[in-house]
Amino acid sequence: MNKKTVLTATNTIEFRNVSYHINDIPSRGIVSGISLEIPYGETLVLLGRSGSGKTTLLKLMNGLLVPTKGEVLVQGRSTTAWDPIRLRRGIGYVIQEAGLFPHFTVAENVALVPTLENWDAARTAARVDEMLQLVGLDSRAEFASRRPRELSGGQRQRVGVARALAADPPILLMDEPFSALDPVTRAELQREFSALARRLGKTIVFVTHDLREALLLASRIVLLESGRIVASATPQEFLHLDHPEVRAFASSLGVTPGAPS
């Protein structure tokens, strides 16, 4: 990979008193006063209701949005100091329905960033094979030449993960990637992704409004409410926090936070 794309510092992402306001109007704040460090190799789950600011934080990480106040650092450098193309090519991004290019084949979708980085054809093809196998789409003959419309929802999400990982970025951002899937497929992909995350050792930020998913995937859960962080804890600690928003989420699992284990 082009070395300029590789992000190399140890503290992968840091928010320093970050706020983001629509049109710079404070009364229209999406996130306010966010300070957060995400060390290398952590799987951080951003949990919160719709509109709590989860996706906004992701977009601040890869430079799609610029803070109104404060700064976001990626590998020790402010996102505003990065060349935006170099920053985004060094960060994998997975969204709902995978966001695949419909006119590309599976192989072309997975090869997108390596191709943009001018990898040679043999290296790119080998990487496509490796990534499809990694996400459980082992047969190149069966999947590589298909278009996204010829895949199931779960298969499209697998291709989306493969594409995000193809150029070996150290950071992976995932915005509710499994929420549109049926419950059985979703549970299968959650389990597989949990095992994959442990093997990859990358810094992963995963957005969800599903507490069960957060407890399964996270090494740390950060709970957002109205654009602010109201809790930060490991999955083992989270359900023992006595906070109104924690209680609201935990009630869906029939758990009373703060109760003795």
KOLNU-112610 format. One line per field, with one value per residue: residue number from 0; x, y negated, z negated of N, C-alpha, C in turn. Coordinates in steps of 0.02 Angstrom, whole numbers. Each point is the difference from the previous one (the first is absolute). Example, Ala and Ser with C-alpha at 12.3 -4.5 7.8 and 13.67 -1.06 7.14 Angstrom:
KOLNU-112610
n	0, 1
n.c1	660, -18
n.c2	284, -53
n.c3	-390, 36
ca.c1	-45, 42
ca.c2	-59, -59
ca.c3	0, -3
c.c1	45, -39
c.c2	-60, -55
c.c3	0, -37
This chain:
KOLNU-112610
n	0, 1, 2, 3, 4, 5, 6, 7, 8, 9, 10, 11, 12, 13, 14, 15, 16, 17, 18, 19, 20, 21, 22, 23, 24, 25, 26, 27, 28, 29, 30, 31, 32, 33, 34, 35, 36, 37, 38, 39, 40, 41, 42, 43, 44, 45, 46, 47, 48, 49, 50, 51, 52, 53, 54, 55, 56, 57, 58, 59, 60, 61, 62, 63, 64, 65, 66, 67, 68, 69, 70, 71, 72, 73, 74, 75, 76, 77, 78, 79, 80, 81, 82, 83, 84, 85, 86, 87, 88, 89, 90, 91, 92, 93, 94, 95, 96, 97, 98, 99, 100, 101, 102, 103, 104, 105, 106, 107, 108, 109, 110, 111, 112, 113, 114, 115, 116, 117, 118, 119, 120, 121, 122, 123, 124, 125, 126, 127, 128, 129, 130, 131, 132, 133, 134, 135, 136, 137, 138, 139, 140, 141, 142, 143, 144, 145, 146, 147, 148, 149, 150, 151, 152, 153, 154, 155, 156, 157, 158, 159, 160, 161, 162, 163, 164, 165, 166, 167, 168, 169, 170, 171, 172, 173, 174, 175, 176, 177, 178, 179, 180, 181, 182, 183, 184, 185, 186, 187, 188, 189, 190, 191, 192, 193, 194, 195, 196, 197, 198, 199, 200, 201, 202, 203, 204, 205, 206, 207, 208, 209, 210, 211, 212, 213, 214, 215, 216, 217, 218, 219, 220, 221, 222, 223, 224, 225, 226, 227, 228, 229, 230, 231, 232, 233, 234, 235, 236, 237, 238, 239, 240, 241, 242, 243, 244, 245, 246, 247, 248, 249, 250, 251, 252, 253, 254, 255, 256, 257, 258, 259, 260
n.c1	42, -21, 62, -16, -30, 56, -44, 46, -34, 13, -12, -43, -48, -4, -51, 13, -46, -25, -21, -60, -7, -62, 34, 40, -63, 21, -56, 38, 24, 44, 63, 11, 58, 12, 22, 41, 32, 20, 25, 60, -37, -29, -51, -10, -51, -24, -29, -60, -49, -48, 46, 33, 18, -20, -41, -20, 9, -30, -45, 3, -1, -40, -15, -54, 10, -2, 34, -55, 14, 62, 32, 0, 37, 29, 24, -25, -37, -13, -64, 2, 50, -43, 32, -60, 29, 58, -34, -43, 52, 18, -65, -14, -51, -41, -50, -61, -21, 56, -46, -12, 48, -62, 37, 29, 44, -10, 37, -34, -54, 22, 14, -53, 14, 15, -53, -34, 26, -23, -34, 49, -15, 59, 29, -34, 10, 63, -1, -30, 39, 52, -25, -16, 58, 29, -44, 27, 27, 13, -54, 59, 0, -24, 43, 61, -32, -30, -60, 3, -37, 52, 11, 0, -42, 2, -6, -46, -23, 7, -27, -46, 1, -4, -44, -30, 12, -18, 4, -24, -55, 33, -44, -51, -40, -48, -43, -20, 55, -24, -18, 15, 39, -21, -38, -13, -4, -36, -30, -6, -15, -40, -17, -8, -32, -31, -2, -25, -36, -9, -11, -37, -21, -50, 6, -53, -37, -46, -44, -39, -64, 34, -25, -40, -3, -11, -38, -22, 1, -19, 57, -32, -50, -12, -37, -36, -11, -40, 43, -10, 61, -41, 34, 51, -6, 33, -11, 51, 24, -16, -21, 56, -2, -5, -23, -41, 50, 45, -39, -7, 64, 20, -50, 29, 49, -45, 48, 13, 25, 61, -36, 8, 61
n.c2	60, -52, -12, -46, 56, 29, 12, -32, -49, -4, -62, 44, -12, -66, -8, -63, 8, 50, -50, 19, -60, 10, -16, 34, 22, -26, -34, 11, 10, 38, -20, 8, -33, 31, 33, 31, 49, 19, 42, 13, 32, -55, 39, -62, 12, -40, -3, -1, -40, 4, -34, 50, 5, 63, -5, -53, 37, 49, -43, -16, 66, 7, -56, 40, -9, -65, 9, -21, 42, -12, 58, 34, 42, 14, 49, -39, 2, -65, 18, -62, 33, 51, 26, -25, 3, -22, -45, -9, 0, -33, -9, 61, 0, 25, -2, -19, 62, -7, -35, 59, -4, -14, -44, 6, 45, 57, 31, -36, 15, 63, -1, -35, 3, 65, 0, -37, 47, 18, 45, 44, 25, 30, -53, -39, 43, 5, -66, -5, 48, -31, -57, 26, 32, -57, -25, 58, -36, 62, 12, -16, 62, 10, -40, 8, 37, 12, -27, -56, -14, 37, -40, 40, -24, 60, 25, -46, 13, 63, -14, -34, 51, 45, -41, -8, 67, -9, -64, 43, -37, -40, -40, 25, -38, 17, -21, 32, 36, 25, -63, 2, 43, 59, 16, 52, -32, -45, 48, 32, -57, -12, 63, 1, -57, 23, 59, -29, -39, 55, 31, -51, -12, -20, -65, 19, -43, 26, -23, -4, 17, 55, -1, 47, -35, -55, 36, 23, -59, -38, -33, -52, -18, -45, -21, -18, -60, -19, 39, 31, 12, 50, 44, 28, 61, 50, 50, 25, -62, 0, 62, -15, -40, -45, 0, -51, -22, 19, -23, -53, 5, 5, -42, -12, 8, -36, -48, 1, -55, 11, 52, 31, 23
n.c3	0, 33, -20, 44, 19, -21, -49, -36, -27, -66, -20, 24, -44, 3, -41, 15, -47, 35, 37, 22, 29, 18, 56, -43, -3, -58, 13, 54, -60, 34, -10, -65, -3, 58, -52, 43, -30, 60, -44, 23, 45, -21, -21, 20, -39, 48, -59, 27, -19, 45, 34, -30, 64, 2, 52, -32, -54, 33, 22, -63, -9, 53, -33, -2, -65, -11, -57, -31, -50, -23, -10, 57, -37, 57, -39, -47, 55, -5, 2, -24, -30, 1, 51, 16, 60, -22, -35, 48, 39, -55, 14, -22, 43, -45, 45, -18, 16, -37, 34, 26, 47, 20, 35, -59, 19, -33, 47, 43, -35, -11, 64, -20, -65, -1, 40, -43, -39, 60, -36, 10, 60, -1, -28, 42, 50, -22, -6, 59, 23, -28, 22, 59, -4, -17, 44, 18, 50, -16, 35, 26, 23, -62, -32, 22, 45, -58, 14, -35, 53, 16, -52, -51, -45, -28, 62, 11, -62, 15, 59, -33, -44, 50, 29, -60, 0, 63, -16, -44, -5, -42, 32, -34, 38, -44, 46, -55, 12, -57, -8, 64, -33, 24, -53, 39, 58, -33, -33, 59, 31, -50, -3, 66, -3, -53, 29, 55, -40, -37, 58, 22, -62, 38, 8, -35, 35, -40, 43, -54, 7, 13, -61, 22, 57, -36, -39, 58, 31, -50, 2, 27, -41, 48, -50, 54, -25, 50, 34, -58, -24, -14, 37, -32, 24, -28, 43, -35, 8, 64, -6, -32, 54, -47, 63, 4, 40, -46, -48, 40, 14, -64, -4, 59, -45, -32, 5, -65, 32, -23, 23, -57, 20
ca.c1	-42, 34, 15, -32, -67, 2, -2, 48, 10, -28, -67, -24, -48, -11, -43, 18, -53, -27, -70, -18, -64, -24, 10, 36, -48, 4, -65, -13, 56, -10, 40, 25, 48, 23, 71, 1, 60, -11, 67, 10, -24, -64, -64, -43, -69, -39, -70, -45, -62, 4, 9, 43, 64, 46, 27, 38, 67, 36, 17, 53, 62, 30, 4, -59, -22, 54, -28, -12, 44, 44, 31, 4, 65, 8, 72, 37, -5, -68, -30, 5, 68, 8, -31, -60, 2, 46, -32, -56, 26, 30, -53, -54, -65, -54, -64, -58, -7, 68, 20, 39, -15, -42, 24, 63, -5, 25, 73, 16, -15, 51, 64, -5, 54, 64, 5, 14, 69, 45, 28, 2, -59, 8, -7, -71, -40, 14, -32, -72, -11, 12, -54, -61, 6, -2, -69, -43, -23, 62, 5, 5, -39, -71, -20, 39, -28, -69, -16, -33, -72, -4, 20, -46, 19, 58, 59, 21, 35, 66, 41, 15, 55, 60, 24, 28, 63, 43, 64, 28, 1, 2, -61, -61, -60, -58, -60, -57, 5, -42, -68, -53, -2, -46, 31, 45, 61, 33, 34, 57, 53, 26, 47, 58, 38, 32, 61, 45, 31, 53, 56, 30, 35, -5, -42, -66, -53, -61, -60, -61, -48, -19, 43, 24, 55, 55, 29, 35, 56, 43, 46, -25, -61, -10, -71, -14, -68, -6, 64, 50, 16, -29, 29, 54, 15, 5, -65, -10, -17, -52, -66, -1, -1, -65, -12, -66, 2, 20, -59, -47, 24, 2, -68, -17, 27, -27, 53, -2, 67, 17, -16, 58, 3
ca.c2	-60, -64, -12, -61, 16, 36, -39, 38, -17, 50, -21, -5, -55, -39, -59, -49, -49, -10, -14, -11, -34, -12, -70, -34, -30, 40, 30, 57, 45, 72, 26, -56, 13, 69, 16, 73, 31, 68, 28, 49, 68, 3, 0, -46, -5, -60, 21, -56, -3, -38, -72, -15, -26, 55, -5, -63, 13, 37, -45, -43, 39, 7, -64, -20, -61, -36, -25, -71, -17, 54, 34, 73, 22, 68, 16, -58, -57, -24, 18, -57, -3, 55, -1, 40, 63, 45, 19, 46, 63, 36, 19, 39, -27, 47, -30, 43, 22, 7, -56, 25, -29, 52, 18, 37, 68, 9, -8, -70, -37, 13, -26, -72, -41, 21, -26, -72, -6, 23, 67, 37, 43, 64, -13, -16, 61, 41, -31, 12, 70, 4, -34, 39, 57, -25, -15, 59, 9, 33, 20, -56, 16, -9, -67, -58, -32, -21, -70, -3, 19, 73, 24, -11, -55, 20, 3, -68, -27, 32, -33, -67, 7, 18, -61, -46, 27, 22, -35, 12, -61, 15, -23, 22, -32, 39, -37, 45, 39, 60, -16, 13, 71, 40, 16, 58, -21, -50, 35, 35, -47, -27, 49, 5, -62, -1, 41, -33, -59, 23, 23, -55, -46, -68, -46, 3, -39, 33, -37, 39, -18, 66, 16, 69, -1, -34, 44, 55, -19, -54, 2, -55, -31, -71, -16, -69, -25, -70, -27, 0, 65, 6, 59, 34, 58, 65, 34, 29, -53, -46, 15, -16, -73, -27, -61, 7, 24, 71, 37, 3, 51, 65, 26, 43, 66, 23, -6, -60, -23, -18, 55, 44, 57
ca.c3	0, -3, -70, -23, -23, -63, -61, -38, -71, -45, -21, 68, 10, -60, 3, -50, -12, 68, 11, 70, 5, 68, 20, -55, -47, -61, -19, 44, -11, 8, -55, -41, -53, 2, -10, 3, 28, 24, 10, 53, -10, -37, 34, -36, 25, -15, -11, -14, 39, 63, -12, -57, 24, 14, 68, 4, -25, 52, 55, -25, -1, 66, 33, 39, -35, -35, -63, -10, -55, -19, 56, 2, 23, 24, -3, -25, 45, 8, 64, 46, 26, 47, 66, -12, 37, -35, -63, 10, 26, -56, -46, 30, -20, 18, -17, 13, 70, 26, 42, 57, 65, 31, 67, -9, -25, -68, 1, 13, -62, -50, 25, 14, -27, 30, 68, -5, -26, 54, -9, 63, 9, -35, -71, -13, 6, -59, -59, 6, -20, -73, -36, 7, -44, -70, -20, 9, 69, 18, 70, 47, 60, -14, -21, 23, 59, -10, -17, -66, 2, 3, -65, -56, -43, -40, 44, 16, -57, -1, 51, -26, -47, 38, 34, -49, -25, 55, 1, -66, -42, -72, -31, 34, -25, 21, -18, -3, 62, 1, -25, 50, 15, -40, -65, 2, 36, -42, -55, 29, 16, -63, -28, 43, -4, -65, 7, 48, -31, -45, 41, 39, -44, 24, -38, 30, -31, 24, -21, -5, -52, -27, -58, 4, 48, -33, -51, 33, 43, -26, -57, -41, 24, -15, 8, 17, -8, 21, 22, -53, -30, -67, -33, 36, -42, 33, -2, -66, -47, 25, -27, -72, -8, -21, 36, 32, 69, -4, -21, 56, 47, -32, -9, 58, -14, -63, -50, -41, -12, -68, -45, -10, 45
c.c1	43, 10, -33, -70, 0, 0, 38, 7, -35, -69, -39, -44, -8, -46, 19, -54, -35, -75, -11, -70, -18, 5, 31, -47, -2, -65, -18, 58, -19, 40, 32, 49, 26, 76, 4, 65, -16, 69, 2, -26, -65, -58, -48, -69, -31, -73, -42, -62, 12, 5, 45, 69, 50, 32, 39, 71, 42, 23, 52, 67, 32, -2, -58, -34, 60, -30, -13, 46, 42, 32, -2, 68, -4, 74, 40, -4, -73, -28, 4, 69, 15, -23, -61, -1, 44, -31, -52, 23, 35, -50, -52, -67, -54, -66, -56, -5, 66, 23, 42, -20, -38, 26, 68, -16, 24, 75, 19, -16, 54, 66, 3, 60, 68, 10, 16, 71, 52, 37, 2, -56, 6, -9, -72, -43, 11, -34, -76, -16, 6, -58, -66, 1, -6, -72, -48, -30, 57, 10, 3, -43, -74, -19, 34, -32, -72, -5, -35, -72, -9, 19, -57, 25, 62, 63, 24, 38, 70, 46, 19, 58, 64, 29, 33, 69, 53, 68, 34, 3, 3, -64, -60, -59, -60, -64, -62, -1, -48, -73, -55, -9, -54, 35, 49, 66, 39, 39, 61, 58, 29, 52, 64, 43, 37, 65, 50, 35, 57, 62, 36, 40, -1, -40, -68, -48, -65, -60, -60, -48, -25, 48, 27, 60, 62, 35, 39, 65, 52, 54, -15, -62, -1, -73, -9, -73, 0, 68, 54, 13, -26, 26, 54, 23, 10, -70, -15, -22, -65, -67, -5, 2, -71, -9, -66, 2, 25, -61, -49, 21, -3, -69, -21, 26, -26, 50, -10, 71, 11, -16, 61, -3, -10
c.c2	-62, -21, -64, 13, 29, -48, 38, -17, 50, -18, -18, -61, -36, -60, -46, -55, -19, -14, -8, -28, -10, -74, -43, -34, 43, 34, 60, 50, 73, 37, -58, 26, 71, 4, 76, 23, 72, 30, 51, 69, 6, 8, -41, -1, -64, 20, -62, 4, -36, -74, -17, -24, 53, -7, -64, 10, 39, -48, -52, 36, 4, -64, -18, -60, -29, -30, -75, -26, 61, 32, 76, 18, 73, 13, -63, -62, -21, 19, -57, -7, 57, -21, 46, 66, 50, 24, 54, 66, 41, 22, 40, -25, 48, -29, 51, 14, -3, -59, 21, -37, 52, 22, 36, 73, 1, -12, -73, -43, 10, -32, -75, -39, 24, -25, -75, -14, 29, 65, 34, 52, 65, -9, -14, 62, 46, -27, 10, 71, 7, -30, 38, 62, -21, -10, 57, 8, 34, 11, -60, 13, -14, -72, -58, -37, -22, -75, 0, 22, 75, 33, -9, -59, 16, 4, -70, -31, 30, -32, -71, 1, 16, -61, -48, 22, 11, -33, 2, -64, 19, -18, 23, -34, 37, -32, 44, 48, 59, -14, 16, 74, 35, 24, 57, -19, -50, 33, 37, -48, -32, 47, 5, -63, -6, 40, -33, -60, 20, 21, -58, -48, -72, -43, -4, -44, 21, -37, 48, -32, 63, 19, 71, 5, -33, 45, 57, -23, -44, 25, -59, -29, -73, -16, -74, -17, -74, -31, -2, 71, 2, 63, 29, 58, 62, 32, 30, -52, -36, 11, -14, -75, -23, -69, 7, 27, 72, 42, 8, 53, 69, 31, 45, 71, 28, -3, -65, -23, -19, 55, 44, 59, 65
c.c3	0, -72, -27, -27, -70, -59, -53, -74, -46, -26, 62, 12, -67, 15, -57, -4, 65, -4, 75, 2, 73, 14, -55, -49, -63, -19, 43, -5, 8, -53, -36, -52, -3, -9, -8, 32, 19, 15, 56, -21, -38, 48, -42, 32, -25, -2, -13, 43, 65, -17, -58, 20, 20, 69, 10, -25, 51, 55, -21, 0, 69, 41, 45, -32, -36, -64, 2, -54, -17, 61, -10, 28, 22, 6, -17, 42, 8, 68, 50, 29, 49, 70, -4, 37, -36, -65, 12, 30, -55, -52, 38, -26, 25, -25, 11, 75, 38, 44, 60, 64, 41, 68, -3, -18, -73, -2, 11, -61, -52, 20, 5, -26, 24, 71, 0, -25, 48, -17, 68, 1, -40, -75, -18, 2, -59, -62, 2, -23, -76, -39, 5, -45, -73, -23, 16, 69, 38, 75, 46, 62, -11, -11, 37, 59, -8, -11, -68, 1, 1, -67, -51, -42, -41, 42, 19, -58, -6, 51, -23, -50, 36, 36, -49, -24, 54, 0, -69, -43, -73, -36, 42, -35, 28, -26, 6, 60, 4, -15, 50, 15, -42, -63, 2, 33, -42, -56, 25, 14, -62, -30, 41, -5, -67, 2, 46, -31, -46, 40, 33, -43, 24, -49, 36, -40, 33, -29, -2, -50, -37, -57, 4, 47, -32, -51, 32, 32, -34, -47, -46, 33, -23, 16, 10, -14, 18, 15, -52, -23, -71, -37, 45, -44, 43, -1, -68, -51, 18, -34, -75, -12, -17, 31, 38, 71, 4, -19, 58, 50, -31, -9, 58, -9, -66, -57, -39, -14, -73, -50, -10, 47, -36
